[in-house]
Amino acid sequence: MIDYKPKDIAGKLALGFLKNPLTLVLGISLLLLGFISLQVMPREEDPQIAISGGAVIVPMPGATPKEIENVIVNPLERRIREIKGVDHVYGVAMHNVGIVNVVYKIGERREDANLKLYDKVMQNMDQLPKGVMQPLVKPFDIDIDIPILTFAFYPLKGRKADYEKLFPLARDMQQRINAVENVAKTTLKGAHKPQFNVEVDLNKLTAYNLSLGQIMNAIKSIAVDVPDVKGRTKDAKLLVFGVKNAIEDVDDVKNIIVAQYMGSPIYLRDVAKVERGIDFQNFKRAYVAFKEKKGSALSPLKEQITLTVSKLAGTNAVFVAEDVLKVMEEYKDRLAKYGFGYILTRNYGHRADEAVNELVHHLIITIIIIAVMLVFALGFKESIIVTFTVPAILAITLFIAYISGQTINRITLFAFLLSLGLLVDAAIIVIENIHRHLHSHDSDDKSMEEILVEATDEIGAPTNIATLAIIMTMIPMLFVGGMMGSFMKPIPLNVPVALVASLVVAYIFTPYLSLKLLKKPKHKHHRSREK
């Protein structure tokens, strides 16, 4: 029976959980929740920053840059500046088109910002001059514009690279990857598209008195889609006639009639060389960013085609990257069949996982160092009690961060490392006061339970105030604006949570573990020493 009546929340927590059978279950549950949160929380190398903005593109055919500036760009800039939260507006006037780029302040919700921009443009459509085409509003999305994976496809040495067959295979690959859960978008850069290449002989054109315009018009006339012919019969039935595709192979292109010469048709094959190939005229040469070793020398850099993969905001980069890599592995043999291989040139998921694992590793080392230091300062059993509180506090903080939608990244774990020295303060104060009460001369007249509750309650008020003062030093960081404020926000969000958790854990588990591990020392009374 405990006669002491606690006055502070610290003593009340100690009394409520001291001999409660659920205290052990609570401790194990907290550690499991923390471990699960660490495994399932979205992992990123750096925290995501909310950046909003976009571009308004207004075409006006035939207008000069000066006209575009006066009648489109300047009025549109004035209207966009009426939107709350806009930070910068940049206008560009060119021939036939005006572009106004909008950047919102850091932290503005992207969905709301995009809606405001579109709404403002639509509200002022009546003020646009005659001859202006429909404005195009293109918001940018930094969350999905930065890829987490990039693959470089390159021709294998000693194999014939079939670019014509690679393009449909790469498109199929894109479709499969886009179907992977949490993949936002994919882009294919540098790929050759299949086409019919026509190389016109200018000397033959002169001989037949033809122009390039005639050649182009002849090809265009047969390359367009031929519509179906529809009509009604006398009995009100609808007839639909199917027309076979006019161009299916190289011979169809060669047999296009481009003109008449002295009553005879002139075919495209008569004035040009036609072959099936790829769009080399639009291809921009690129190279893989590595060199393969061949003996002591380095082989030349190889041409590449790049496939990029981006993820949805707030999702786990590690899991998304692993799922995409499994899909890519399925296409490895088919790529080799067409003479191509691929390498992974960027893996943001792997980098994020390594960064988090490295910081977790250092976090464990720091906890071990603290435990060893406490052995010399407090004693072995006391050190075990204080050391247990650290993973319990971090487990609570990780779980709260997970349910609040945060991601685990370098800044989040840096916040834990920053507060690690502060987390053990409350537990050390409690265990020190328990130690003092156990070695006081009136401890023989009190039960172990009463000593633990009284010692915890005694330091409750000053410990609460001291912790609150430390928390208040972190609060101003929440109001730091701009890029740095958003980047460092995990610190003021997680450090106060960790400090509050340190108080609760110290008041609940330190007395509980002390009751299990510590014993009252035997004291000699003053009278016995005097004799």
C-alpha positions in Angstrom: 0.0 0.0 0.0 1.4 3.4 -1.0 0.6 6.2 1.4 2.2 8.9 -0.8 -0.3 11.0 -2.9 1.4 12.3 -6.0 0.8 16.0 -6.9 2.4 16.2 -10.4 1.5 14.3 -13.6 4.9 12.6 -13.3 4.0 10.9 -10.1 0.5 10.1 -11.3 1.9 8.3 -14.3 4.4 6.5 -12.2 1.7 5.3 -9.8 -0.6 4.3 -12.5 1.9 2.1 -14.5 4.2 1.0 -11.7 2.5 -2.4 -11.0 0.2 -2.4 -14.0 0.5 -5.7 -15.9 -0.1 -3.8 -19.2 3.1 -1.7 -18.8 5.3 -4.4 -20.2 2.8 -5.0 -23.1 2.8 -1.2 -23.7 6.6 -1.1 -23.9 6.8 -4.0 -26.3 4.0 -2.6 -28.4 5.8 0.8 -28.7 9.0 -0.8 -29.9 7.1 -2.9 -32.5 5.2 0.1 -33.7 8.5 2.0 -34.1 10.1 -0.8 -36.0 7.1 -1.2 -38.3 7.0 2.5 -38.9 10.7 2.6 -39.8 10.1 -0.2 -42.4 6.9 1.1 -44.1 7.5 4.9 -44.0 8.1 6.3 -47.4 11.9 6.7 -47.8 13.4 9.7 -49.6 16.9 11.1 -49.6 15.6 14.6 -49.0 12.3 16.0 -47.8 9.9 17.0 -50.5 9.3 20.7 -50.8 5.9 22.1 -52.0 6.7 24.2 -55.1 3.9 25.4 -57.2 3.8 27.3 -60.5 3.1 27.0 -64.2 3.1 28.7 -67.6 0.3 30.4 -69.5 0.9 30.1 -73.3 -1.1 32.4 -75.5 -0.7 32.0 -79.3 -1.4 34.9 -81.6 -0.5 34.0 -85.2 1.1 36.8 -87.2 1.9 39.1 -84.2 5.3 40.6 -83.6 7.1 40.3 -80.2 6.2 44.0 -79.5 2.5 43.4 -80.1 2.6 40.3 -78.0 4.2 42.2 -75.2 1.7 45.0 -75.2 -1.6 43.2 -75.8 -1.0 39.8 -74.1 2.0 39.6 -71.8 1.7 42.8 -69.9 -2.1 42.6 -69.3 -1.8 38.9 -68.3 1.0 39.7 -65.8 -1.2 42.3 -64.1 -4.1 39.9 -63.8 -2.0 37.1 -62.5 -0.4 39.3 -59.8 -3.9 39.6 -58.3 -3.7 36.0 -57.2 -2.8 35.6 -53.6 0.4 33.6 -53.0 2.2 34.5 -56.3 5.9 35.1 -55.7 7.3 35.9 -59.2 5.8 36.4 -62.7 8.0 36.3 -65.8 6.7 37.2 -69.2 8.3 36.3 -72.6 7.2 37.8 -75.9 8.1 36.1 -79.1 6.8 35.9 -82.7 3.3 34.5 -82.7 3.2 33.6 -79.0 3.4 35.0 -75.5 4.4 33.0 -72.5 3.9 34.0 -68.8 5.7 31.9 -66.2 4.2 32.0 -62.7 6.0 30.9 -59.5 4.1 30.7 -56.2 5.6 31.1 -52.8 7.1 28.0 -51.2 4.5 26.0 -49.3 1.5 26.9 -51.3 -0.7 23.9 -52.1 -0.1 22.9 -55.6 -3.7 21.9 -56.4 -5.1 25.2 -55.1 -2.4 27.2 -56.9 -3.1 25.5 -60.2 -6.9 26.0 -59.9 -6.4 29.7 -59.1 -4.2 30.2 -62.1 -6.6 28.5 -64.5 -9.5 30.4 -63.0 -7.8 33.8 -63.4 -7.0 33.1 -67.0 -10.5 32.0 -67.8 -12.0 35.0 -66.1 -10.2 37.4 -68.4 -10.7 35.6 -71.7 -13.1 38.4 -72.8 -10.2 40.9 -72.5 -7.9 39.1 -75.0 -7.6 40.9 -78.4 -9.1 39.6 -81.6 -7.0 36.9 -83.4 -5.8 35.3 -80.1 -6.1 31.5 -79.9 -7.2 29.6 -76.9 -4.7 30.1 -74.0 -3.0 26.9 -72.7 -2.3 26.7 -68.9 0.5 24.3 -68.1 1.2 23.8 -64.4 4.5 22.2 -63.5 4.8 19.5 -60.9 8.2 19.1 -59.3 7.1 16.0 -57.5 6.8 14.0 -60.7 9.1 15.9 -63.0 12.2 14.7 -61.2 12.8 11.0 -62.0 13.8 8.4 -59.4 15.1 6.0 -62.1 16.9 6.5 -65.4 17.8 3.7 -67.8 20.2 4.1 -70.7 19.8 1.7 -73.7 22.8 1.3 -75.9 23.8 -0.9 -78.9 25.6 -4.0 -77.8 29.1 -4.5 -79.3 29.2 -7.0 -82.1 25.4 -7.0 -82.5 23.2 -5.3 -85.1 21.1 -2.6 -83.4 17.6 -2.6 -84.8 16.3 0.8 -83.8 13.1 0.3 -85.8 12.0 -2.6 -83.6 13.4 -1.0 -80.4 10.9 1.9 -80.5 7.7 -0.2 -80.2 9.3 -2.4 -77.6 10.3 0.7 -75.6 6.7 2.0 -75.9 5.4 -1.4 -74.6 8.0 -1.1 -71.8 6.7 2.3 -70.8 3.1 1.0 -70.7 4.1 -1.8 -68.4 6.1 0.5 -66.1 3.3 3.1 -65.9 1.0 0.3 -64.6 3.3 -0.2 -61.7 1.8 1.0 -58.4 2.8 4.6 -57.4 4.6 5.3 -60.7 3.7 8.8 -61.9 5.0 9.1 -65.4 7.7 7.8 -67.7 9.5 9.6 -70.6 11.5 8.2 -73.5 14.3 10.4 -74.9 16.5 9.9 -77.9 14.5 7.0 -79.4 14.3 6.5 -83.1 10.8 6.3 -84.6 10.1 4.0 -87.6 9.4 5.9 -90.8 9.8 5.8 -94.6 12.8 7.9 -95.6 12.7 9.7 -99.0 16.0 11.0 -100.3 15.3 13.2 -103.3 17.8 13.5 -106.2 17.8 17.3 -107.1 19.4 16.6 -110.5 16.5 14.4 -111.5 14.0 17.0 -110.2 15.6 19.5 -112.5 15.4 17.1 -115.4 11.7 16.5 -114.9 11.1 20.2 -114.2 9.7 19.4 -110.8 10.0 21.2 -107.4 10.3 19.9 -103.8 6.9 21.3 -103.1 5.3 19.0 -105.6 7.0 16.0 -104.1 5.8 17.0 -100.6 2.2 17.6 -101.7 2.1 14.2 -103.5 3.3 12.4 -100.4 0.9 14.4 -98.1 -2.1 13.6 -100.3 -1.6 9.9 -99.8 -0.4 9.9 -96.2 -3.5 11.4 -94.6 -6.2 9.2 -93.1 -8.8 8.2 -95.8 -12.4 8.6 -94.3 -15.0 5.9 -94.7 -17.7 6.6 -97.4 -21.2 6.5 -95.9 -24.5 6.6 -97.7 -28.1 5.6 -97.5 -29.9 3.1 -99.8 -33.6 3.4 -100.9 -34.6 1.0 -98.2 -33.0 3.3 -95.5 -30.0 1.1 -94.9 -26.6 2.6 -94.1 -23.6 1.4 -96.1 -20.1 1.8 -94.9 -17.2 1.1 -97.3 -13.8 0.2 -95.9 -10.8 1.7 -97.7 -7.5 -0.2 -97.5 -4.5 1.6 -96.1 -2.7 3.3 -99.0 0.8 2.9 -97.5 1.8 -0.4 -96.1 5.4 -1.0 -97.3 8.2 0.7 -99.2 6.8 -0.2 -102.6 3.6 1.7 -101.9 5.7 4.9 -101.3 7.8 4.3 -104.3 4.7 4.0 -106.5 3.3 7.4 -105.5 2.6 9.5 -108.7 4.1 13.0 -108.2 3.5 14.5 -111.7 2.8 13.8 -115.4 5.6 14.2 -118.0 4.7 14.1 -121.6 1.6 12.1 -120.9 3.4 9.5 -118.7 3.2 9.4 -114.9 6.3 10.2 -112.9 6.6 8.0 -109.8 8.5 8.9 -106.6 11.0 6.1 -107.3 12.0 8.0 -110.5 13.3 11.0 -108.6 14.0 9.8 -105.1 15.5 6.9 -103.2 12.9 5.4 -100.8 13.7 3.0 -98.0 12.3 1.9 -94.6 14.2 3.3 -91.7 14.2 5.6 -88.7 13.8 9.3 -88.0 17.5 10.1 -88.0 16.7 13.8 -88.9 15.1 14.4 -85.5 17.6 12.4 -83.5 19.9 14.1 -81.0 23.0 12.2 -80.3 23.5 11.3 -76.6 26.0 9.0 -74.8 25.9 6.8 -71.7 27.7 8.3 -68.8 30.3 5.6 -68.3 33.1 3.8 -70.0 33.6 0.1 -70.2 37.1 -1.2 -69.5 38.7 -3.4 -72.2 42.0 -4.6 -71.0 44.0 -1.6 -70.0 42.3 0.8 -72.4 38.9 2.4 -72.2 36.3 1.7 -74.9 34.6 4.7 -76.5 31.4 6.1 -75.1 28.2 4.5 -76.6 25.1 6.1 -78.0 22.1 5.9 -75.7 18.4 6.1 -75.4 17.1 7.2 -72.0 14.0 6.0 -70.2 13.1 8.0 -67.0 10.6 6.9 -64.3 9.1 9.3 -61.7 7.0 8.4 -58.7 4.0 9.9 -57.0 4.5 12.4 -54.2 4.7 10.9 -50.7 5.3 7.3 -51.8 8.2 5.1 -50.9 11.0 5.5 -53.5 12.6 2.3 -52.4 9.5 0.1 -53.1 8.7 1.9 -56.4 12.3 1.4 -57.7 12.3 -2.3 -56.8 9.0 -2.9 -58.6 10.2 -1.1 -61.7 13.5 -3.0 -61.8 11.6 -6.3 -61.7 9.7 -5.2 -64.9 12.9 -4.1 -66.6 14.5 -7.5 -65.9 11.6 -9.1 -67.9 12.6 -7.2 -71.0 16.4 -7.8 -70.8 16.4 -10.8 -73.2 14.0 -9.1 -75.7 16.3 -6.1 -75.8 19.3 -8.2 -76.4 17.5 -9.9 -79.3 17.3 -6.5 -81.0 21.0 -5.8 -80.2 20.5 -3.5 -77.2 21.5 -3.6 -73.5 20.7 -1.2 -70.7 22.3 0.1 -67.6 20.8 1.9 -64.6 22.3 5.4 -64.5 20.2 6.8 -61.6 18.5 5.0 -58.8 17.1 7.5 -56.3 15.4 4.7 -54.3 18.7 3.0 -53.7 20.3 6.3 -52.7 17.4 7.1 -50.3 17.6 3.6 -48.8 21.4 3.9 -48.3 21.1 7.4 -46.7 18.4 6.3 -44.3 20.2 3.1 -43.4 23.5 4.9 -42.8 21.8 7.4 -40.4 20.0 4.5 -38.6 23.3 2.8 -38.3 24.9 5.9 -36.7 21.8 6.3 -34.5 22.4 2.8 -33.1 26.1 3.5 -32.6 25.2 6.7 -30.7 22.7 4.8 -28.4 25.5 2.3 -27.6 27.9 5.1 -26.8 25.4 6.7 -24.5 24.8 3.3 -22.8 28.5 2.8 -22.2 29.0 6.3 -20.8 26.0 5.9 -18.5 27.5 2.7 -17.0 30.4 4.7 -15.6 28.2 7.6 -14.5 25.2 5.8 -13.0 25.9 2.1 -12.8 25.1 -1.0 -14.9 21.5 -1.5 -14.0 20.7 2.2 -14.1 22.4 2.4 -17.5 20.1 -0.3 -18.8 17.0 1.5 -17.6 18.0 4.8 -19.2 19.2 3.2 -22.5 15.8 1.4 -22.9 14.0 4.8 -23.0 15.9 5.9 -26.1 14.5 3.4 -28.6 11.1 3.7 -26.9 11.1 7.5 -27.4 12.3 7.2 -31.1 9.6 4.5 -31.7 6.8 6.9 -30.5 8.3 9.7 -32.6 8.5 7.6 -35.7 5.0 6.3 -35.3 3.5 9.8 -34.9 5.6 10.9 -38.0 4.2 8.0 -40.0 0.5 8.6 -39.1 0.9 12.3 -39.8 2.0 11.6 -43.4 5.7 12.5 -43.1 8.5 10.7 -45.0 11.7 9.4 -43.5 14.7 11.2 -44.9 18.1 12.6 -44.0 16.6 15.7 -42.3 14.1 13.6 -40.3 16.8 11.3 -38.9 19.0 14.4 -38.4 16.3 15.7 -36.1 16.5 12.5 -34.1 20.2 12.7 -33.9 20.0 16.3 -32.8 17.6 15.5 -30.0 19.2 12.3 -28.9 21.3 14.0 -26.2 18.1 15.7 -24.9 16.0 12.5 -24.9 17.9 10.9 -22.0 17.8 14.0 -19.8 14.4 13.2 -18.2 15.2 9.5 -17.7 18.6 10.4 -16.1 17.0 13.0 -13.8 14.3 10.4 -12.7 16.8 7.6 -12.1 19.2 9.9 -10.2 16.4 11.0 -7.9 15.4 7.4 -7.4 19.0 6.6 -6.5 19.1 9.4 -4.0 15.9 8.4 -2.3 17.0 4.7 -2.2 20.2 5.7 -0.4 18.6 8.2 2.0 18.4 7.1 5.7 14.6 7.2 5.9 14.2 4.8 2.9 14.0 1.8 5.4 10.6 3.2 6.6 9.1 3.3 3.1 8.2 0.6 0.6 10.0 0.4 -2.7 6.9 1.4 -4.6 6.4 4.5 -2.4 10.1 5.5 -2.9 9.8 5.2 -6.7 6.5 7.2 -6.9 7.7 9.9 -4.6 11.1 10.3 -6.3 9.4 10.6 -9.7 6.8 13.0 -8.5 9.4 15.2 -6.8 11.2 16.1 -10.0 8.1 16.3 -12.3 7.5 20.0 -12.2 11.0 21.3 -12.9 11.6 18.6 -15.5 8.4 19.6 -17.3 9.4 23.3 -17.3 12.9 22.5 -18.5 11.6 20.4 -21.4 9.0 23.0 -22.3 11.8 25.6 -22.5 13.8 23.4 -24.9 10.6 22.8 -27.0 10.0 26.6 -27.2 13.4 27.1 -28.8 12.4 24.8 -31.7 9.0 26.4 -32.4 10.4 29.5 -34.2 11.8 27.2 -36.9 8.3 26.4 -38.0 7.9 30.0 -39.1 11.0 30.2 -41.3 9.9 30.7 -44.8 11.3 30.0 -48.2 13.2 27.0 -49.4 15.2 26.6 -46.2 12.1 26.7 -44.0 10.4 23.9 -46.0 13.6 21.8 -46.2 14.3 22.0 -42.4 10.7 21.6 -41.3 11.1 18.0 -40.0 13.3 19.4 -37.2 10.7 21.6 -35.5 8.0 18.9 -36.2 9.8 15.9 -34.8 12.1 17.3 -32.0 9.2 18.6 -29.8 7.4 15.3 -30.3 10.5 13.4 -29.2 10.9 15.6 -26.1 7.3 15.2 -25.0 7.7 11.4 -25.6 10.8 11.4 -23.5 8.9 12.8 -20.5 6.1 10.3 -20.8 8.5 7.3 -21.3 10.7 8.5 -18.3 7.7 8.8 -16.0 6.2 5.5 -17.0 9.0 3.1 -17.7 11.9 4.4 -15.5 10.0 3.7 -12.2 8.6 0.4 -13.6 12.1 -0.9 -14.7 13.6 0.4 -11.4 11.1 -1.8 -9.5 12.2 -4.8 -11.5 16.0 -4.2 -11.5 16.9 -2.1 -8.4 16.8 -3.0 -4.7 16.8 -1.0 -1.6 20.3 -0.9 0.0 20.7 -1.9 3.6 21.6 1.1 5.9 23.3 1.1 9.3 21.6 3.3 11.8 23.4 6.1 13.5 23.1 4.4 16.9 24.8 1.3 15.8 27.7 3.3 14.3 28.1 5.3 17.6 28.5 2.0 19.6 
